Amino acid sequence: MSAIDFGHETIIKTTFATVQSGAFSGDGQLSLTATRLCFEASNKIFEMGPYEIDLADIHKVEKCWGTGGGVLPVTADAIKIELNNDKHYKFMVADSEAWINLLLPK
């Protein structure tokens, strides 16, 4: 059962993703609605999420390197999302350019 309640929201885009926090990472589902970006980890044991990011809080979205162990570059298909409060999230996703275009502040 999902920990994130989408209620009557329409999911605009969803994909398998890996969230990164330093040397730690977790696989799960990244979903975008008209008002928020949500990530729910597949493995609940490691406490990598769930994350619910209000789109209005996004300051910057850019392409970055996804890394193994927080150090070794493993893919160029990753995005870094910076919030207005200076917090940031890093996700390895397929089709990173499309995600960037959808998430850039309007």
Jmol script that loads the backbone (N, CA, C; Angstrom):
load data "model"
ATOM      1  N   MET A   1       0.837  -1.192   0.000  1.00  0.00           N
ATOM      2  CA  MET A   1       0.000   0.000   0.000  1.00  0.00           C
ATOM      3  C   MET A   1       0.877   1.250   0.000  1.00  0.00           C
ATOM      4  N   SER A   2       0.480   2.225  -0.760  1.00  0.00           N
ATOM      5  CA  SER A   2       1.236   3.457  -0.896  1.00  0.00           C
ATOM      6  C   SER A   2       1.089   4.339   0.341  1.00  0.00           C
ATOM      7  N   ALA A   3       2.196   4.952   0.746  1.00  0.00           N
ATOM      8  CA  ALA A   3       2.172   5.890   1.870  1.00  0.00           C
ATOM      9  C   ALA A   3       1.749   7.276   1.396  1.00  0.00           C
ATOM     10  N   ILE A   4       1.808   7.510   0.098  1.00  0.00           N
ATOM     11  CA  ILE A   4       1.434   8.806  -0.469  1.00  0.00           C
ATOM     12  C   ILE A   4       0.013   8.720  -0.985  1.00  0.00           C
ATOM     13  N   ASP A   5      -0.820   9.639  -0.532  1.00  0.00           N
ATOM     14  CA  ASP A   5      -2.220   9.682  -0.954  1.00  0.00           C
ATOM     15  C   ASP A   5      -2.363  10.716  -2.071  1.00  0.00           C
ATOM     16  N   PHE A   6      -2.675  10.259  -3.266  1.00  0.00           N
ATOM     17  CA  PHE A   6      -2.861  11.170  -4.394  1.00  0.00           C
ATOM     18  C   PHE A   6      -4.298  11.655  -4.496  1.00  0.00           C
ATOM     19  N   GLY A   7      -5.195  11.074  -3.688  1.00  0.00           N
ATOM     20  CA  GLY A   7      -6.584  11.508  -3.712  1.00  0.00           C
ATOM     21  C   GLY A   7      -7.123  11.568  -5.117  1.00  0.00           C
ATOM     22  N   HIS A   8      -7.622  12.748  -5.500  1.00  0.00           N
ATOM     23  CA  HIS A   8      -8.183  12.929  -6.846  1.00  0.00           C
ATOM     24  C   HIS A   8      -7.193  13.607  -7.791  1.00  0.00           C
ATOM     25  N   GLU A   9      -5.931  13.709  -7.373  1.00  0.00           N
ATOM     26  CA  GLU A   9      -4.924  14.337  -8.233  1.00  0.00           C
ATOM     27  C   GLU A   9      -4.636  13.447  -9.448  1.00  0.00           C
ATOM     28  N   THR A  10      -4.362  14.083 -10.553  1.00  0.00           N
ATOM     29  CA  THR A  10      -3.958  13.360 -11.753  1.00  0.00           C
ATOM     30  C   THR A  10      -2.437  13.283 -11.778  1.00  0.00           C
ATOM     31  N   ILE A  11      -1.917  12.101 -11.999  1.00  0.00           N
ATOM     32  CA  ILE A  11      -0.474  11.943 -12.110  1.00  0.00           C
ATOM     33  C   ILE A  11      -0.077  12.256 -13.548  1.00  0.00           C
ATOM     34  N   ILE A  12       0.753  13.277 -13.707  1.00  0.00           N
ATOM     35  CA  ILE A  12       1.178  13.761 -15.021  1.00  0.00           C
ATOM     36  C   ILE A  12       2.273  12.871 -15.596  1.00  0.00           C
ATOM     37  N   LYS A  13       3.218  12.490 -14.757  1.00  0.00           N
ATOM     38  CA  LYS A  13       4.336  11.656 -15.194  1.00  0.00           C
ATOM     39  C   LYS A  13       4.792  10.827 -13.997  1.00  0.00           C
ATOM     40  N   THR A  14       5.180   9.599 -14.267  1.00  0.00           N
ATOM     41  CA  THR A  14       5.699   8.724 -13.215  1.00  0.00           C
ATOM     42  C   THR A  14       6.756   7.809 -13.814  1.00  0.00           C
ATOM     43  N   THR A  15       7.737   7.464 -13.004  1.00  0.00           N
ATOM     44  CA  THR A  15       8.817   6.596 -13.474  1.00  0.00           C
ATOM     45  C   THR A  15       9.520   5.950 -12.294  1.00  0.00           C
ATOM     46  N   PHE A  16      10.218   4.873 -12.579  1.00  0.00           N
ATOM     47  CA  PHE A  16      11.122   4.265 -11.614  1.00  0.00           C
ATOM     48  C   PHE A  16      12.291   5.231 -11.450  1.00  0.00           C
ATOM     49  N   ALA A  17      12.742   5.453 -10.224  1.00  0.00           N
ATOM     50  CA  ALA A  17      13.840   6.389  -9.972  1.00  0.00           C
ATOM     51  C   ALA A  17      14.674   5.909  -8.790  1.00  0.00           C
ATOM     52  N   THR A  18      15.860   6.471  -8.689  1.00  0.00           N
ATOM     53  CA  THR A  18      16.721   6.240  -7.544  1.00  0.00           C
ATOM     54  C   THR A  18      17.019   7.582  -6.910  1.00  0.00           C
ATOM     55  N   VAL A  19      16.688   7.726  -5.636  1.00  0.00           N
ATOM     56  CA  VAL A  19      17.003   8.957  -4.910  1.00  0.00           C
ATOM     57  C   VAL A  19      18.385   8.787  -4.295  1.00  0.00           C
ATOM     58  N   GLN A  20      19.164   9.865  -4.273  1.00  0.00           N
ATOM     59  CA  GLN A  20      20.492   9.819  -3.691  1.00  0.00           C
ATOM     60  C   GLN A  20      20.614  10.837  -2.579  1.00  0.00           C
ATOM     61  N   SER A  21      21.237  10.420  -1.499  1.00  0.00           N
ATOM     62  CA  SER A  21      21.550  11.301  -0.382  1.00  0.00           C
ATOM     63  C   SER A  21      22.955  10.942   0.082  1.00  0.00           C
ATOM     64  N   GLY A  22      23.937  11.698  -0.408  1.00  0.00           N
ATOM     65  CA  GLY A  22      25.329  11.374  -0.116  1.00  0.00           C
ATOM     66  C   GLY A  22      25.682  10.014  -0.691  1.00  0.00           C
ATOM     67  N   ALA A  23      26.223   9.140   0.159  1.00  0.00           N
ATOM     68  CA  ALA A  23      26.620   7.802  -0.284  1.00  0.00           C
ATOM     69  C   ALA A  23      25.440   6.833  -0.319  1.00  0.00           C
ATOM     70  N   PHE A  24      24.290   7.255   0.173  1.00  0.00           N
ATOM     71  CA  PHE A  24      23.125   6.377   0.255  1.00  0.00           C
ATOM     72  C   PHE A  24      22.178   6.620  -0.908  1.00  0.00           C
ATOM     73  N   SER A  25      21.506   5.555  -1.322  1.00  0.00           N
ATOM     74  CA  SER A  25      20.521   5.675  -2.385  1.00  0.00           C
ATOM     75  C   SER A  25      19.401   4.674  -2.151  1.00  0.00           C
ATOM     76  N   GLY A  26      18.261   4.963  -2.759  1.00  0.00           N
ATOM     77  CA  GLY A  26      17.115   4.073  -2.643  1.00  0.00           C
ATOM     78  C   GLY A  26      16.278   4.115  -3.898  1.00  0.00           C
ATOM     79  N   ASP A  27      15.847   2.961  -4.356  1.00  0.00           N
ATOM     80  CA  ASP A  27      15.004   2.858  -5.543  1.00  0.00           C
ATOM     81  C   ASP A  27      13.545   3.039  -5.165  1.00  0.00           C
ATOM     82  N   GLY A  28      12.775   3.547  -6.107  1.00  0.00           N
ATOM     83  CA  GLY A  28      11.359   3.721  -5.859  1.00  0.00           C
ATOM     84  C   GLY A  28      10.639   4.331  -7.040  1.00  0.00           C
ATOM     85  N   GLN A  29       9.504   4.945  -6.765  1.00  0.00           N
ATOM     86  CA  GLN A  29       8.643   5.531  -7.789  1.00  0.00           C
ATOM     87  C   GLN A  29       8.601   7.042  -7.616  1.00  0.00           C
ATOM     88  N   LEU A  30       8.905   7.772  -8.691  1.00  0.00           N
ATOM     89  CA  LEU A  30       8.836   9.226  -8.710  1.00  0.00           C
ATOM     90  C   LEU A  30       7.593   9.607  -9.501  1.00  0.00           C
ATOM     91  N   SER A  31       6.743  10.441  -8.914  1.00  0.00           N
ATOM     92  CA  SER A  31       5.475  10.818  -9.561  1.00  0.00           C
ATOM     93  C   SER A  31       5.278  12.321  -9.478  1.00  0.00           C
ATOM     94  N   LEU A  32       4.752  12.883 -10.557  1.00  0.00           N
ATOM     95  CA  LEU A  32       4.495  14.314 -10.654  1.00  0.00           C
ATOM     96  C   LEU A  32       3.011  14.559 -10.844  1.00  0.00           C
ATOM     97  N   THR A  33       2.466  15.477 -10.035  1.00  0.00           N
ATOM     98  CA  THR A  33       1.095  15.951 -10.225  1.00  0.00           C
ATOM     99  C   THR A  33       1.175  17.446 -10.561  1.00  0.00           C
ATOM    100  N   ALA A  34       0.068  18.100 -10.680  1.00  0.00           N
ATOM    101  CA  ALA A  34       0.060  19.531 -11.004  1.00  0.00           C
ATOM    102  C   ALA A  34       0.628  20.382  -9.868  1.00  0.00           C
ATOM    103  N   THR A  35       0.662  19.840  -8.649  1.00  0.00           N
ATOM    104  CA  THR A  35       1.096  20.646  -7.505  1.00  0.00           C
ATOM    105  C   THR A  35       2.282  20.101  -6.731  1.00  0.00           C
ATOM    106  N   ARG A  36       2.661  18.833  -6.959  1.00  0.00           N
ATOM    107  CA  ARG A  36       3.759  18.276  -6.167  1.00  0.00           C
ATOM    108  C   ARG A  36       4.496  17.145  -6.882  1.00  0.00           C
ATOM    109  N   LEU A  37       5.709  16.940  -6.408  1.00  0.00           N
ATOM    110  CA  LEU A  37       6.559  15.848  -6.857  1.00  0.00           C
ATOM    111  C   LEU A  37       6.694  14.890  -5.683  1.00  0.00           C
ATOM    112  N   CYS A  38       6.436  13.615  -5.919  1.00  0.00           N
ATOM    113  CA  CYS A  38       6.436  12.634  -4.836  1.00  0.00           C
ATOM    114  C   CYS A  38       7.381  11.480  -5.163  1.00  0.00           C
ATOM    115  N   PHE A  39       8.083  11.025  -4.143  1.00  0.00           N
ATOM    116  CA  PHE A  39       8.932   9.850  -4.287  1.00  0.00           C
ATOM    117  C   PHE A  39       8.593   8.882  -3.168  1.00  0.00           C
ATOM    118  N   GLU A  40       8.349   7.634  -3.559  1.00  0.00           N
ATOM    119  CA  GLU A  40       8.099   6.583  -2.577  1.00  0.00           C
ATOM    120  C   GLU A  40       9.066   5.441  -2.815  1.00  0.00           C
ATOM    121  N   ALA A  41       9.854   5.142  -1.802  1.00  0.00           N
ATOM    122  CA  ALA A  41      10.870   4.097  -1.902  1.00  0.00           C
ATOM    123  C   ALA A  41      10.231   2.718  -1.968  1.00  0.00           C
ATOM    124  N   SER A  42      10.857   1.837  -2.727  1.00  0.00           N
ATOM    125  CA  SER A  42      10.403   0.451  -2.811  1.00  0.00           C
ATOM    126  C   SER A  42      10.714  -0.291  -1.515  1.00  0.00           C
ATOM    127  N   ASN A  43      11.865  -0.001  -0.936  1.00  0.00           N
ATOM    128  CA  ASN A  43      12.294  -0.645   0.304  1.00  0.00           C
ATOM    129  C   ASN A  43      12.084   0.330   1.455  1.00  0.00           C
ATOM    130  N   LYS A  44      11.135   0.065   2.296  1.00  0.00           N
ATOM    131  CA  LYS A  44      10.785   0.979   3.393  1.00  0.00           C
ATOM    132  C   LYS A  44      11.778   0.901   4.557  1.00  0.00           C
ATOM    133  N   ILE A  45      12.635  -0.099   4.573  1.00  0.00           N
ATOM    134  CA  ILE A  45      13.548  -0.305   5.697  1.00  0.00           C
ATOM    135  C   ILE A  45      14.584   0.813   5.798  1.00  0.00           C
ATOM    136  N   PHE A  46      15.082   1.321   4.661  1.00  0.00           N
ATOM    137  CA  PHE A  46      16.172   2.284   4.689  1.00  0.00           C
ATOM    138  C   PHE A  46      15.722   3.734   4.858  1.00  0.00           C
ATOM    139  N   GLU A  47      14.445   3.979   4.953  1.00  0.00           N
ATOM    140  CA  GLU A  47      13.889   5.309   5.219  1.00  0.00           C
ATOM    141  C   GLU A  47      14.337   6.368   4.218  1.00  0.00           C
ATOM    142  N   MET A  48      14.351   6.004   2.949  1.00  0.00           N
ATOM    143  CA  MET A  48      14.627   6.969   1.888  1.00  0.00           C
ATOM    144  C   MET A  48      13.276   7.444   1.348  1.00  0.00           C
ATOM    145  N   GLY A  49      12.636   8.300   2.063  1.00  0.00           N
ATOM    146  CA  GLY A  49      11.318   8.786   1.691  1.00  0.00           C
ATOM    147  C   GLY A  49      10.259   8.173   2.578  1.00  0.00           C
ATOM    148  N   PRO A  50       9.002   8.409   2.311  1.00  0.00           N
ATOM    149  CA  PRO A  50       8.513   9.116   1.124  1.00  0.00           C
ATOM    150  C   PRO A  50       8.803  10.615   1.201  1.00  0.00           C
ATOM    151  N   TYR A  51       8.970  11.213   0.026  1.00  0.00           N
ATOM    152  CA  TYR A  51       9.170  12.650  -0.093  1.00  0.00           C
ATOM    153  C   TYR A  51       8.013  13.231  -0.874  1.00  0.00           C
ATOM    154  N   GLU A  52       7.510  14.352  -0.402  1.00  0.00           N
ATOM    155  CA  GLU A  52       6.471  15.094  -1.111  1.00  0.00           C
ATOM    156  C   GLU A  52       6.944  16.537  -1.202  1.00  0.00           C
ATOM    157  N   ILE A  53       7.234  16.982  -2.413  1.00  0.00           N
ATOM    158  CA  ILE A  53       7.786  18.309  -2.649  1.00  0.00           C
ATOM    159  C   ILE A  53       6.739  19.172  -3.346  1.00  0.00           C
ATOM    160  N   ASP A  54       6.394  20.272  -2.727  1.00  0.00           N
ATOM    161  CA  ASP A  54       5.454  21.222  -3.324  1.00  0.00           C
ATOM    162  C   ASP A  54       6.172  21.904  -4.489  1.00  0.00           C
ATOM    163  N   LEU A  55       5.575  21.897  -5.662  1.00  0.00           N
ATOM    164  CA  LEU A  55       6.222  22.485  -6.842  1.00  0.00           C
ATOM    165  C   LEU A  55       6.532  23.967  -6.656  1.00  0.00           C
ATOM    166  N   ALA A  56       5.737  24.669  -5.862  1.00  0.00           N
ATOM    167  CA  ALA A  56       5.976  26.092  -5.602  1.00  0.00           C
ATOM    168  C   ALA A  56       7.264  26.310  -4.810  1.00  0.00           C
ATOM    169  N   ASP A  57       7.759  25.275  -4.143  1.00  0.00           N
ATOM    170  CA  ASP A  57       8.986  25.381  -3.349  1.00  0.00           C
ATOM    171  C   ASP A  57      10.249  25.140  -4.164  1.00  0.00           C
ATOM    172  N   ILE A  58      10.088  24.734  -5.428  1.00  0.00           N
ATOM    173  CA  ILE A  58      11.256  24.441  -6.263  1.00  0.00           C
ATOM    174  C   ILE A  58      11.863  25.739  -6.791  1.00  0.00           C
ATOM    175  N   HIS A  59      13.157  25.895  -6.509  1.00  0.00           N
ATOM    176  CA  HIS A  59      13.892  27.083  -6.938  1.00  0.00           C
ATOM    177  C   HIS A  59      14.666  26.827  -8.234  1.00  0.00           C
ATOM    178  N   LYS A  60      15.231  25.621  -8.347  1.00  0.00           N
ATOM    179  CA  LYS A  60      16.106  25.332  -9.473  1.00  0.00           C
ATOM    180  C   LYS A  60      16.098  23.831  -9.751  1.00  0.00           C
ATOM    181  N   VAL A  61      16.167  23.467 -11.034  1.00  0.00           N
ATOM    182  CA  VAL A  61      16.275  22.068 -11.445  1.00  0.00           C
ATOM    183  C   VAL A  61      17.368  22.002 -12.492  1.00  0.00           C
ATOM    184  N   GLU A  62      18.306  21.077 -12.293  1.00  0.00           N
ATOM    185  CA  GLU A  62      19.390  20.959 -13.260  1.00  0.00           C
ATOM    186  C   GLU A  62      19.825  19.515 -13.416  1.00  0.00           C
ATOM    187  N   LYS A  63      20.412  19.247 -14.557  1.00  0.00           N
ATOM    188  CA  LYS A  63      20.954  17.915 -14.833  1.00  0.00           C
ATOM    189  C   LYS A  63      22.221  17.750 -14.005  1.00  0.00           C
ATOM    190  N   CYS A  64      22.471  16.532 -13.533  1.00  0.00           N
ATOM    191  CA  CYS A  64      23.678  16.261 -12.761  1.00  0.00           C
ATOM    192  C   CYS A  64      24.097  14.807 -12.974  1.00  0.00           C
ATOM    193  N   TRP A  65      25.186  14.428 -12.377  1.00  0.00           N
ATOM    194  CA  TRP A  65      25.661  13.048 -12.447  1.00  0.00           C
ATOM    195  C   TRP A  65      25.047  12.254 -11.313  1.00  0.00           C
ATOM    196  N   GLY A  66      24.530  11.081 -11.632  1.00  0.00           N
ATOM    197  CA  GLY A  66      24.137  10.124 -10.609  1.00  0.00           C
ATOM    198  C   GLY A  66      25.384   9.353 -10.234  1.00  0.00           C
ATOM    199  N   THR A  67      25.601   9.155  -8.954  1.00  0.00           N
ATOM    200  CA  THR A  67      26.849   8.535  -8.518  1.00  0.00           C
ATOM    201  C   THR A  67      26.616   7.242  -7.755  1.00  0.00           C
ATOM    202  N   GLY A  68      27.618   6.401  -7.803  1.00  0.00           N
ATOM    203  CA  GLY A  68      27.620   5.176  -7.011  1.00  0.00           C
ATOM    204  C   GLY A  68      28.411   5.443  -5.748  1.00  0.00           C
ATOM    205  N   GLY A  69      27.834   5.148  -4.598  1.00  0.00           N
ATOM    206  CA  GLY A  69      28.523   5.397  -3.336  1.00  0.00           C
ATOM    207  C   GLY A  69      28.724   6.868  -3.054  1.00  0.00           C
ATOM    208  N   GLY A  70      27.988   7.732  -3.764  1.00  0.00           N
ATOM    209  CA  GLY A  70      28.111   9.168  -3.555  1.00  0.00           C
ATOM    210  C   GLY A  70      29.343   9.781  -4.195  1.00  0.00           C
ATOM    211  N   VAL A  71      30.170   8.955  -4.894  1.00  0.00           N
ATOM    212  CA  VAL A  71      31.434   9.448  -5.429  1.00  0.00           C
ATOM    213  C   VAL A  71      31.619   9.157  -6.918  1.00  0.00           C
ATOM    214  N   LEU A  72      31.454   7.908  -7.317  1.00  0.00           N
ATOM    215  CA  LEU A  72      31.759   7.495  -8.682  1.00  0.00           C
ATOM    216  C   LEU A  72      30.604   7.783  -9.633  1.00  0.00           C
ATOM    217  N   PRO A  73      30.830   8.583 -10.684  1.00  0.00           N
ATOM    218  CA  PRO A  73      29.765   8.855 -11.654  1.00  0.00           C
ATOM    219  C   PRO A  73      29.335   7.568 -12.364  1.00  0.00           C
ATOM    220  N   VAL A  74      28.033   7.293 -12.351  1.00  0.00           N
ATOM    221  CA  VAL A  74      27.526   6.090 -13.008  1.00  0.00           C
ATOM    222  C   VAL A  74      26.529   6.405 -14.117  1.00  0.00           C
ATOM    223  N   THR A  75      25.919   7.582 -14.083  1.00  0.00           N
ATOM    224  CA  THR A  75      24.973   7.960 -15.134  1.00  0.00           C
ATOM    225  C   THR A  75      24.862   9.479 -15.233  1.00  0.00           C
ATOM    226  N   ALA A  76      24.678   9.951 -16.461  1.00  0.00           N
ATOM    227  CA  ALA A  76      24.432  11.376 -16.693  1.00  0.00           C
ATOM    228  C   ALA A  76      22.937  11.673 -16.648  1.00  0.00           C
ATOM    229  N   ASP A  77      22.116  10.644 -16.523  1.00  0.00           N
ATOM    230  CA  ASP A  77      20.664  10.813 -16.450  1.00  0.00           C
ATOM    231  C   ASP A  77      20.216  10.969 -14.997  1.00  0.00           C
ATOM    232  N   ALA A  78      20.499  12.141 -14.443  1.00  0.00           N
ATOM    233  CA  ALA A  78      20.092  12.439 -13.072  1.00  0.00           C
ATOM    234  C   ALA A  78      19.720  13.918 -13.005  1.00  0.00           C
ATOM    235  N   ILE A  79      18.892  14.259 -12.039  1.00  0.00           N
ATOM    236  CA  ILE A  79      18.488  15.648 -11.838  1.00  0.00           C
ATOM    237  C   ILE A  79      18.696  16.034 -10.380  1.00  0.00           C
ATOM    238  N   LYS A  80      19.033  17.297 -10.194  1.00  0.00           N
ATOM    239  CA  LYS A  80      19.158  17.861  -8.852  1.00  0.00           C
ATOM    240  C   LYS A  80      18.086  18.930  -8.722  1.00  0.00           C
ATOM    241  N   ILE A  81      17.292  18.820  -7.678  1.00  0.00           N
ATOM    242  CA  ILE A  81      16.207  19.770  -7.425  1.00  0.00           C
ATOM    243  C   ILE A  81      16.566  20.567  -6.182  1.00  0.00           C
ATOM    244  N   GLU A  82      16.668  21.874  -6.338  1.00  0.00           N
ATOM    245  CA  GLU A  82      16.996  22.750  -5.224  1.00  0.00           C
ATOM    246  C   GLU A  82      15.734  23.506  -4.820  1.00  0.00           C
ATOM    247  N   LEU A  83      15.458  23.506  -3.522  1.00  0.00           N
ATOM    248  CA  LEU A  83      14.265  24.182  -3.016  1.00  0.00           C
ATOM    249  C   LEU A  83      14.602  25.583  -2.520  1.00  0.00           C
ATOM    250  N   ASN A  84      13.570  26.381  -2.311  1.00  0.00           N
ATOM    251  CA  ASN A  84      13.739  27.749  -1.824  1.00  0.00           C
ATOM    252  C   ASN A  84      14.429  27.802  -0.462  1.00  0.00           C
ATOM    253  N   ASN A  85      14.312  26.736   0.327  1.00  0.00           N
ATOM    254  CA  ASN A  85      14.927  26.705   1.657  1.00  0.00           C
ATOM    255  C   ASN A  85      16.342  26.116   1.627  1.00  0.00           C
ATOM    256  N   ASP A  86      16.940  26.001   0.433  1.00  0.00           N
ATOM    257  CA  ASP A  86      18.292  25.471   0.189  1.00  0.00           C
ATOM    258  C   ASP A  86      18.411  23.962   0.352  1.00  0.00           C
ATOM    259  N   LYS A  87      17.337  23.273   0.663  1.00  0.00           N
ATOM    260  CA  LYS A  87      17.362  21.810   0.699  1.00  0.00           C
ATOM    261  C   LYS A  87      17.403  21.326  -0.745  1.00  0.00           C
ATOM    262  N   HIS A  88      18.036  20.170  -0.988  1.00  0.00           N
ATOM    263  CA  HIS A  88      18.063  19.659  -2.351  1.00  0.00           C
ATOM    264  C   HIS A  88      17.878  18.145  -2.365  1.00  0.00           C
ATOM    265  N   TYR A  89      17.402  17.684  -3.502  1.00  0.00           N
ATOM    266  CA  TYR A  89      17.159  16.264  -3.755  1.00  0.00           C
ATOM    267  C   TYR A  89      17.816  15.902  -5.069  1.00  0.00           C
ATOM    268  N   LYS A  90      18.327  14.687  -5.146  1.00  0.00           N
ATOM    269  CA  LYS A  90      18.968  14.202  -6.359  1.00  0.00           C
ATOM    270  C   LYS A  90      18.300  12.884  -6.745  1.00  0.00           C
ATOM    271  N   PHE A  91      17.836  12.801  -7.998  1.00  0.00           N
ATOM    272  CA  PHE A  91      17.171  11.606  -8.494  1.00  0.00           C
ATOM    273  C   PHE A  91      17.824  11.140  -9.788  1.00  0.00           C
ATOM    274  N   MET A  92      18.108   9.848  -9.872  1.00  0.00           N
ATOM    275  CA  MET A  92      18.530   9.252 -11.138  1.00  0.00           C
ATOM    276  C   MET A  92      17.248   8.783 -11.819  1.00  0.00           C
ATOM    277  N   VAL A  93      17.003   9.304 -13.025  1.00  0.00           N
ATOM    278  CA  VAL A  93      15.778   8.994 -13.771  1.00  0.00           C
ATOM    279  C   VAL A  93      16.098   8.830 -15.251  1.00  0.00           C
ATOM    280  N   ALA A  94      15.310   8.037 -15.938  1.00  0.00           N
ATOM    281  CA  ALA A  94      15.401   7.983 -17.394  1.00  0.00           C
ATOM    282  C   ALA A  94      14.749   9.256 -17.930  1.00  0.00           C
ATOM    283  N   ASP A  95      15.233   9.758 -19.043  1.00  0.00           N
ATOM    284  CA  ASP A  95      14.657  10.936 -19.686  1.00  0.00           C
ATOM    285  C   ASP A  95      14.720  12.171 -18.777  1.00  0.00           C
ATOM    286  N   SER A  96      15.905  12.436 -18.255  1.00  0.00           N
ATOM    287  CA  SER A  96      16.085  13.550 -17.317  1.00  0.00           C
ATOM    288  C   SER A  96      15.696  14.904 -17.917  1.00  0.00           C
ATOM    289  N   GLU A  97      15.931  15.089 -19.209  1.00  0.00           N
ATOM    290  CA  GLU A  97      15.576  16.369 -19.856  1.00  0.00           C
ATOM    291  C   GLU A  97      14.073  16.636 -19.768  1.00  0.00           C
ATOM    292  N   ALA A  98      13.261  15.604 -19.971  1.00  0.00           N
ATOM    293  CA  ALA A  98      11.802  15.774 -19.884  1.00  0.00           C
ATOM    294  C   ALA A  98      11.394  16.141 -18.462  1.00  0.00           C
ATOM    295  N   TRP A  99      12.012  15.502 -17.478  1.00  0.00           N
ATOM    296  CA  TRP A  99      11.708  15.820 -16.079  1.00  0.00           C
ATOM    297  C   TRP A  99      12.106  17.259 -15.751  1.00  0.00           C
ATOM    298  N   ILE A 100      13.259  17.688 -16.249  1.00  0.00           N
ATOM    299  CA  ILE A 100      13.699  19.055 -16.006  1.00  0.00           C
ATOM    300  C   ILE A 100      12.685  20.045 -16.587  1.00  0.00           C
ATOM    301  N   ASN A 101      12.249  19.817 -17.819  1.00  0.00           N
ATOM    302  CA  ASN A 101      11.282  20.719 -18.458  1.00  0.00           C
ATOM    303  C   ASN A 101       9.970  20.770 -17.699  1.00  0.00           C
ATOM    304  N   LEU A 102       9.532  19.650 -17.143  1.00  0.00           N
ATOM    305  CA  LEU A 102       8.283  19.631 -16.387  1.00  0.00           C
ATOM    306  C   LEU A 102       8.409  20.304 -15.019  1.00  0.00           C
ATOM    307  N   LEU A 103       9.610  20.265 -14.448  1.00  0.00           N
ATOM    308  CA  LEU A 103       9.790  20.757 -13.084  1.00  0.00           C
ATOM    309  C   LEU A 103      10.306  22.186 -12.979  1.00  0.00           C
ATOM    310  N   LEU A 104      10.834  22.727 -14.076  1.00  0.00           N
ATOM    311  CA  LEU A 104      11.345  24.095 -13.996  1.00  0.00           C
ATOM    312  C   LEU A 104      10.245  25.054 -13.549  1.00  0.00           C
ATOM    313  N   PRO A 105      10.584  25.939 -12.591  1.00  0.00           N
ATOM    314  CA  PRO A 105       9.569  26.909 -12.150  1.00  0.00           C
ATOM    315  C   PRO A 105       9.063  27.729 -13.332  1.00  0.00           C
ATOM    316  N   LYS A 106       7.752  27.894 -13.376  1.00  0.00           N
ATOM    317  CA  LYS A 106       7.125  28.637 -14.476  1.00  0.00           C
ATOM    318  C   LYS A 106       7.047  30.112 -14.123  1.00  0.00           C
TER     319      LYS A 106
END
end "model"
wireframe off; spacefill off
backbone 0.3
color backbone group
